[in-house]
Amino acid sequence: MSLAYTERLKEAKLLASTGSTGDSYDNAMAESINGLYKAEVIHRKSWKKRAEVELATLTWVDWYNNRRLLERLSHTPPAEAEKAYYASIHWKR
């Protein structure tokens, strides 16, 4: 990890997405999601204002967490699958 990157994270009071070994393999799922986000949002256009990036990010995160269809969940959005899961646990008690 670069020194400038580490310093910038400290200034922003953020934690790096790398583990104690200094690589991202121990956080592969987060890095995979970051890669999807960059490919599907960031690298698709030239951004002029920070507010545009923030809005696009919020929109993408909402879609990713709540509305995207997952084949392994029978083409059900994650939020809907989670709601059904917890409802099924409640009824089993």
Number of C-alpha atoms within 10 A of each C-alpha: 10 7 8 9 11 13 12 12 13 12 9 8 9 11 10 13 15 16 12 7 8 11 12 17 13 14 12 13 11 14 15 12 12 13 13 12 16 13 11 12 15 15 10 9 8 8 11 8 8 9 10 11 15 11 11 14 16 12 12 17 13 13 14 16 11 16 15 15 15 12 9 7 12 9 11 16 18 18 15 13 16 14 10 12 11 11 11 11 9 9 7 7 5
